Each structure stands twice: as C-alpha cells, then as structure tokens.
C-alpha cells in the first residue's frame, strides 16, 4: 500500500524513471494458467463472488440525467434496469416482470414514466412498485407490495452509477474504494462532466484478458507501433498501489523535451496519461483534457465471452466555452481514434489470446515485475474469490 503523492511529484517521478530507462516494479514474477480464462466453474465463481459481492460501474450519471431516464445493462448475474427517480436519485432493478418472467424493457436507453411488460401489460413505476395488473378482477388476489420489481443495490458517487449484482447484497462505494481512491475520484469532480460518447461491444474473449490489456504499459510499442506507440512511452510507469485499486502515470513522448533539462515549476500535466484501475473491472484514464472509462464484464454463461463498454467524459459545451459544432467535432475525432485502435489493434490480438488459451497443453504463463497493475488485478481478484469461498 502507498500514500497518494501530489500529481506534479508523480509526474516528475515518471520523468526520472524515463531518464533511467526503467519502471516501477513488483517484488516477483508470478505464474498463472490458461484455465483461469476458460474454466466454467471459475467463471461462475467470479460472477457470484466478485460481481455479486462488490460495486462496479455501469454508467456515468449524465447518461440518465433527468427523472424517468433509464438504461438497461446485462450484468454477469442479472439483466438490470437503472432508472433516474423523480427525486433525482437512482435505483436499479432486475429487468423481469414479476408475473411470468418476461423481459420488461428491451431498449438500451430511454425515458418513460412507467415500465410496461409486453406480454400481459403489467406495469411498474420507476421506483419498482407494481403499478397495474391488467384485468385484475379475474386474475386473483395478490400482495402488490410483495410483487414489485426486485431491487439491486445501486449508488451514485463521483459521477458514476455503481451496482452490486446481487439483490441480497448491500452497497457502500466509499468503503469499497477506500480513503485514498475515494479522495482521488472526488478531486476529479467527474460529476460535473458529461458522457459525450459511449458504446459497448460483445467480444469472444474472457473479461480478464480484456481488462489486463488495458492495464498494460508493456505492449504499447509492439501492439500499437503506428498509433499509441508514437504517443506514449512503453514500459515506463510511476505506480501507486492502494490495495484493491491502483494508478500509474505513463509519460507521453512529448515529455522528452525535459529529459536533458529540469522543468522547474513548469506544470507537466499535458505530457502524461494517468491510468486508474478500479477493482473489479474498470480502467479510468485521465487524459490532459478529458477522461475515458473502459469496463469489462463477464458473459452470463460463457467464460470465453465478455462485454466491453467505453465512455468519453468531457466538460459540457457550456463549461468548455466552445461552440457546439467545435465541441462535437473535437470529441468525435477523439472517439474515432479510440475506436480505430480498439477494433484494428487491440480486439484482434485479444481474440487470438483467447484462442491460444483454449489449447489443451498451453502450459504455465507469467506476469512480470514490470506489469504492476496487472499484478494488482490478479492479486485482488484472487483475494475476492478466496474471501467469498470462506464466507
């Protein structure tokens, strides 16, 4: 565990690592096996003992900014609806009619004052209460209070909407983040930003392979020689371990102007990208002028499938002082660059990794001392599985 350092100190430490052609490192190389990405029994344990126990991010609050806005999410254990309430709060429910189990809402996003089941038109208020039983004079007597939508623990904090994917669990995001990461996220004022772009992709790849790729500063030069490799230095990370979570600064190549010269009091923020790993499944990237959020969820059944979602969080048009056309062009350009890197470079490589893991004689593999955030990810998911199995 480390204590958070001021940003300029962390950037200067990254610059010193770059000068010395090294990176922060873990104590040891650790091994892992291919079945961690293919075993259906382990996959079920991860759904139950990780996603069914701890908070994970499902959206930015601006995506359901107004009362009665909603979105639907396929979580590892449940299909859910997340709805903005009349009082401005948020609630989440299992996306299922309590009559005969039909999916209540098919749309990914929308706005409505009540949810109506397409099968028999039973309806529910946004707070989950059973609103109407059609032809109730013939249906029979039921306790309506006991047949509202099943609520999933949900909390909005630091601009994000978090859920624990288990109706019988509780949620406390501040406690989960811990004092260091909770304070870090509070300082970013992410609740004042807007989600300018979002998209999700179903991939034939285990969620941990996906997550690992977006914590990795070791592959940039090799997997992205013509894109990110031209911008970000490879295998140079000033790393902080907060236990469950971590962050690291990677210097951009534009910082090279300071390799032979002391920057003094010059702010160096624009010369770095800062990555935060939020256990269990989110990478938050702090860019010089915006944030990107990448989340990775297991498939509900298949260990070789997952869903990746990406979000671009930026100052609103009003706060940016830009004309709307300029604002739209700027973030569309950033979005298209991110999409191109993902689809042309990352996704094909990760699909092939999953194919490789399916080999019967794959043998043991390794995480290096330089793969610090990946080591934290593996260490902490193993802890969650062990704690869940012991409880």
N, C-alpha and C positions, 0 to 999 in steps of 0.2 A: 504494500500500500504506500502511496506517496501523497504529499500535500500539494495542492494546486499552487502553481507558480504564476506570477504576473505574465501576461501574454508576451510582452517585449523580451522578458528574460528567457522565455521558452523559445522564442524565435532566434534569439542570439545563441542559445544552446544548439539549435539545429544548424545554424551557420557554422559553429565551431565543429560539429560533427562532420559537416561537409568539407571543411578545410582539412580535417584529419582523415578523410575518406573512410568513415566508419559510421556506425549507427548504434543506438541503444540496443541492448541485448538482454535476453533472459539467461538464467543460470545454466540451463541444459538443453540439449537436443532431446525431443521426446518422440516416441513412436506412436503410430496409430495403424488401424487395419481397414481394409476395404469394406468389411461388413458393417462398419459404422454408417455407411451411406446406402446400404442395400437391405439390411435386416428388417423385416416387417415387424418383428416383436419389439425391437429397439425403437422403431418409428412410432409404434403405439405408445410406448413409454414416454417418448418425447412429447407426443400430443397431450398426454394426461399429466405428466409430472413436471413439464416445463410450461407449456401454454395453458394448461388447466390450473396452474398454481400462481403464475406471476404476471404482472401487467406487461402488455405490449401495445405498440402504437397502431391504430387503424386508420387515422386520418388527421389532417390539420383542421382546427376548428372552423376556419374560414370556408371550408367545403360545405358545411351545413350552418351557414352564418345566421339564418333567420328562423324564427319559430316555424315549426312544421316542416322544415327541410329534413331530409333523411338520406342515408346511403345504406347499401347492403354490402356485407362482407362475408366471404367464405373463410371462416376461421378453421383451424385444424380439427376442432371438436364439434363446432356448431356453425350453422348458417345463421347470421345475425342481421338485425336491423338496428342502426344507430340513428336516433331521432332527436332533433333540437326541440326542447319543450317550450311551452308558452311562456314560462318564466325565464327562459334563456339558458337553463341547464341542459344537460344531455342525459339520455338513457339509452340502454341497449337491451334488445330482446331476441330470443330465438325466433327466427323467421319461419314460423309454423303456426297454422291455425289450430286452435285447441279443440276443434270439432272433429275433423277427420285427417288432420295432418298435412293438408295441402300447403305448399309454399305460399306464403302470404303476399310477398312482394318480389317481383322478378326484375324490376328496373334497378340498375346500379345506383342511380341517384334520382331524386325527385323532390316534390313538395306536395303534401296533402294533409288535410285536417283529420283524416282518419284512414286506417288501413282496412281494405275490404277484400275478403277472400274470394277468389274467382270461382270456387267450387259451389258453395251454397250461400255466398254473400253475408256470412257472419262478418261483423266489423269490430274494429278495436280503435280506441282513442290513442293519440301519440304517447300517452303515459302508460299504455299497455292494458288498460282496463277494457273489459268486454263491453262493447257499446250496444250491439244489437244481435239478437238471434232471430233470423228470419222465420216467419210462421211459428212463432214461439207458442201459440195457442195449441199447436199439435205436437210440438217437439217433446214436451215434458218438462218437469221442474228440475232446475239445476241451480247450484250456488254460483252466481255470476262472479262474485268476488274471488272464487277459487279457480276460475277458468279464464282469467286474463292471460296475456302473453307472459311467457316465462322470462324473467329479468336476468340479464347477465351483468356482473359488476362492471361499472363504467365510471370514468372520471376524466375531466378535462383539466389539464395542467400544462403550463409552459406552452400554450398554444396548440397542444396536441390532444387528441382523444385516445385514451388508453382503455383497454378492457382486459379482464381475466376471463379466459374462455371456459368458464365453469359456473353454472348457476348457483352452486353451493359454496363458492369461494367468497372472499372479501377482497377489497382493493384499497391500497394506500400507496399512491405513486411516490409521494415524498419519501416514505420509508424505504421503498424499493430502490429508488435512485441513490439514497444515502446523502449525507450532508454536502459532500464535495460536488457530485454531479448535479444535485438539485440546485445548488447555488450557481453552478456554471450555466445551466439552462436558463435559470431566472435572469441572469445577466444579459442574455442574448435578446430578451424581450420578443421572443418568437410569436407571441400572441398579437403583436402589433403588425406582423407581416400577413401577406395573403398568399394562398396557394395559386400561383399563376397557371401551372400546368400539372397534370397528374395522368398516370397511365399504369395499367397492370398487364403482366404477361404470364401466361401459363408455360412452364418450361419442363422438359423431360429430364430434370436434374434434382437431386436431393437438395433440400433447403440449406444444409450446412456447406455444401460445395459452393452454392451461390453466395452465402454470407462470407465465407472465407475469402472469396475473390475480391470482395470489396473492403477487406481489412488489410490487404496485401500490398505493401510498397516495394516488394522484391521483384515483381513481374513486369513492372511498367515498361522498362526499356525493351523487353523481349516480346511481350504480347501486344504492345501499343507503340511500335517504333515510329510510326508516321503521325500519331495523334498525341496522346498524353505523354508519350516518351519524349516528345520535343518540348514539353512544357514543364514537367515535374521530374525532379531528380529521383533516380532509382536507389532503393535500399539505404535511404537516409531518413531516419525518423527519430525525433525527440519525443520520447514516450513517457506517459504517466499512467500508472496502474492504480485504479481506485477500488480494486476488489472485483465487484460484479461488472464494473464498467471501466472503460479506459479512453484515452485520447492520445493522439500524436500529431505532431506538426511535420509536414513534408515540405522542404523548400522547393520553390519554383526556380527554373533556370535563370529567371530574371534577377535572382539574388546574387548571381555570380559577380556582378559589378562590385560587390562588397567583400569578395574573397581576399583581396590584397589590401583592402582599405577598411579602417574602422568606421562603422556607420555612425558612431557617436550617438546623438539623441534622435537621429532620423527614424521615424516610425517605419517598421518593416512589414506591416500587415499585408500589403499588396503583393509581397514576394513569397507568400506561403499559402498552402491549403491545410486546413486543420480538420482532422477526422475524429469523430466520436463514435465509439461502439457502445450502444445501449442494449445490454442483455435483455431479452434473449436474441433479438433478430433485427436490429436496426442499425444502420450506418448513417450518421448525420454529418454531412460535410459543410464546413464553413468556408465559403469562398470569399474573396475580397468584397463582393457587393451583394451576395445572396447566400441562401442555404439550399442544399439538396438533401432529401431524405430518401433512403433506399431501405425497403423492408422485404423480408423473405419469410414465407410461411409454408409449412409442410402441407402436402396434399392430405385430404381426409382419409385416404386409404393406401395410396401407393408411395413407398419410400423413394422411388425414383422420379417423383414429380413434385413440383412446388410452384408457388406463385410469387413473382417479384412485383413490387409496386414502387414507383418512383414519383417523387414530388419536388417541385421547384417553388421555394418560398421566398418572396421578394417584397420590397416596400410597395405599398399601394401606389396607384397613379397619383393620388393626392399627395402622399408623403414624399414621393420621388421628385415632384416638381416637373415631371416630364409631360409632354403632350401625349395623348393616348396612343397615337399612331407610332411614335417613337418607342414608347413603353412596350407596345405589342411586338414591334419588330425586334427589340433588344432581347426579350425573353423567348421569343420564338427561335431566334438564332441560337441562344444558349441551349434551348431544348433540343433542337435538331442535332447539335453537336453531340449532346449526351446520347441521344437515340442512335446516332451513327456508330459511336464507339461501342455501345452495348450490342447492337444487332450484328455489326460486322466483325467485331473482335472478341468481346467477352463471351457472348452466348454460344457461338460455335465451339470455342475452346472448352467451356464448362459442360456442354452436352457430350463432348468427346471424353471428358474426365469421367462422367457417369458411366459411359460405355466401358471405359477401362476398368472401373471399379467392379463391374459385373464379371470380370474374369475369375474363374474358379481358383487359379493359382496366382492371384495378384501379389501376394507377399506383403510383408510389413513395409510401411512408408514412414516418412519423417517430417517433423516440423523443426526448423532450425531456430537457433537462438535469436537470429535477426527477425524472425516472424513473430514479433511481440504480441500484436493484437490478436493474431490467430491463436497464439498460446493461451491468452486470456479467455477467448471464446471457448476453446476446448476445455480448459480447466474449469470454467464456471458452469458449462452445461453438464459436465460430469458431476459436479457438486450437486446441482439441482436434481439429477437423476438419483444420486445416492441418498440425498435427504428425503426425496419423495418415497423411495423404496423403503426407507427406515421408519417413516411415519405411519 
